[in-house]
């Protein structure tokens, strides 16, 4: 039986608050790293940025 050791390292700190009684907002920073997946080996058209994603996300919701 083959043992495959795939790695995923997500990190997402966030801050949320009620802007008003009916509106909530969330701001988050995301950093995700994937390792040992064959498509992230480099040199391929499907390299997918080396299995790495960094970004800022803003979400808002209105309740009623």
Buried (B, 14 or more C-beta within 10 A) or exposed (E): EEEEEEEEEEEEEEEEEEEEEEEBBEBBEBEBBBEEEEEBEEEEEEEEEEBEEEEEEEEEEEEE
